Every structure is written in structure tokens, then in C-alpha cells.
Amino acid sequence: MNLQRNTDYALRIIICVLKLCSNKTVYRHGISMYNICVQTGVQKITASRICELLCQKKLLLPSSAKDGSPSGYLPSDSLERLTLLELFNIIEGNTDIFALFHTDNKFI
């Protein structure tokens, strides 16, 4: 089974946000979409869509600058506990990635 590109991109974005936001003094207002795109190599339209999905699932939090304008994304507490299987199910849907290994399936 091949993973969708979006799963790869989501993993890149999560690692990027966790890594860069660990420096609280520099990224206390979150990491900008521009920085996410530069660091991950993901196009802005795709990165925006994935970040919105991760926000809906409460894995990323949108951050605001002092003037109230959107400034980027911060990791939520639950993001650090996210497993690869959970990420896979969020991005790809609740598909059975172990279907090949079920005894009732024949491997051809």
C-alpha cells in the first residue's frame, strides 16, 4: 500500500512545527505558513489545506500576532502524543492498512 502524498506532507509539517516551535523565544507566536513551506518544501495551497485539517483535529492551533492578525500555527499538547497510525487515519481516512495481513485475504 502506498501512502498519499498528503500523508508525507502532513508528517513534514508536524515535524517542522514541533521542531521550530520548541524555540519559544523565536516562535512564541507560532510558525508562519511561509516558514512551513520553506522548511518542508510543500506548496502553500497544499500546506494551508493540511494545516486547516490539523487545526480541525485540534493538533495545530492557529496563532495570532499582537494586533490580532493570523501569524501562523502552534502545536497543541495532543500533537506530541500523535502516533503515525493516528496521522495516517486522519489524512488517508480510516482505511485498514493491515488488510494484506488478514487471514481471509489471499495474497496474489
N, C-alpha and C positions, 0 to 999 in steps of 0.2 A: 504494500500500500504506500502510495506517495503522499506526502503532506502537501497541503495547499501552500502557495507562496505566502498567503496572508498569515499562516501559522509561523512561518520563518520570520516574517516581518514583525509580527507581534512579539516574538521572543527577542528579537533585536531591540525593539522599542522598550520592552520591560527591563532588559539588562542595562540599556543606556540610561533610562530614568533612575533606576536604583543606583547605578554607579555614580552618575553625576550629582544626584541629589544627596548622596552621602556627604558631600562637602556643603554643609549647611550655611556656611558664611557666603559662599559664592552663589548658590542656587536656592536661597531661602524663599524665593517667590516662584519656584518651580523652574523647569527646563522648557524653553520656548520650542515651538514647532520647528523653527529654523534650525536650532541646535539638534533636535531629534533627527531631522532629515540629514543634516551634515554628518552627524555621528554614525547613523545607521545605513545611509545610502538608500533610504526609502523615499520615493517621491511624495511630495506634500499632500496630494489628494488622497493617496493610499494611507499615509501616516495619520492624516486627520480622521479618516474613517475608522481606522483601527483604534486610535486614541478615544474616539467617541464611544466605540463599543466597550472598551476597557473602563471608561467612565460609567457607562450604564451598568456594568457588572460590579461597580464600586471597587475596582482595582487601581484606577487612577483617579486623582481628584483635580479638577480644574482649579488653577490658582489665579489670583488677581493681584495686580500691582497696587500701589498705594492710592492711585487715582480711581481704582475700581475697574480698570480695563483688564481684559484677559491677558495673562502674562505667560501662561504655559501650563504644565502639569506637574503634580506632585504624586509620589507613590502613596497609596493607602497602606494602613497597617496590614491588611489582608494580602497585599501583593507579595510581601516577603514570605508568606506561607503557601503561596500558589505552587501546585505541583504541575509537572509537564502534562500529565493526563488531564487535569482541570483546564489548562490552557488549550489543549487540543480540543476538548469538548466545547469550550467557549467559541473558538474560532471555526472549527470544522463542523460543529453540531455534535449531537450525542450519537455518533456512529460507533459501531463496535470495532475497535481497532484490533481486537484479538480474534476476529471472525475466522481467520485462517487456521487457528489452533483449536477450534471446536471439533469435537469428535464426530459430529454429524455432517460436517463439511468434508468433501473429498478434495484433496489437493491434486490438481491436474498439472 
